[in-house]
């Protein structure tokens, strides 16, 4: 089958409005009246007409069907491995990772439907066929006024015949869902929430798009910076000292300056998330300083009493 998207210079994700705009521009460019004695332009003009008729019908039908089935796919597949949905000639899967996995990078396995070519109908989807009544079996029709224009028959999609009886083995799809296929996805360090990773030809010539959802955990993320509360004993707030902070299993010594006020903030450069484009570059780790309240026993209370007397 022809690549009608390529003929019109658009992608499968293009909107109906974008397809119409590209169609109008190409019709003006290759119109026979503007390209006299140019058989190549006439051929291109007819191809553009054929592509537009096919995609116009397909886009309208797809938009209606997609709204109906998206939620069903979301609910079923999210129970197993995230969200998988079919979109044109691709499959979309959503995976969820923790912020720690985002910080370190990880590998995730997803499972998608693996298709097998239907041998019974040879991938056509039909067992019995009838000649198309719309185009009388030609695969094209003529439209227009003074100068009729040949365009692809949208009822039979240019095949000249229509399915009379669907193949029972593949239910008219032309392929059979054979099994679940495991695809391992390498998640890079520092990936942003809702980033989409493309895996070409993952199954039966279809691309796989993996949408990554990053959980917030106990941090606030600002681009590649991580923001966290740091609880410091009041003695170190007054006198200064080191506080150990656990960053995803890695211990970091944080130096507290004397007379640090609760509510202030401090920044450790290059301790945040990596930039996906360059893992040698990192964001910052930012602390909101909080007072760590001590457990008060009798001895502690006596010492605080003496300190209170000194302070007057």
Secondary structure, 3 states (H helix, E strand, C coil): CCCHHHHHCCCCCCCHHHHHHHHHHHHHHHCHHHCCCCHHHHHHHHHHHHHHHHHHHHHHHHHHHHHHHHHHHHHHHCCCCCEEEEECCEEEEEEEECHHHHHHCEEEEEEEEEEEECCCCCCCCEEEEEECCCCCCCCEEEECCCCCEEEECCCCCCCCEEEEEECCCCCCCCEEEEEEEEEEEEECCCCCCCEEEEEEEEECCEEEEEEEEECCCCCEEECCEEEEEEEEEHHHHHHCEEEEEEECCEEEEEEECCCCCCCCEEEECCCCCEECCEEEEECCEEEEEEEECCCCCHHHHHHHHHHHHHHC
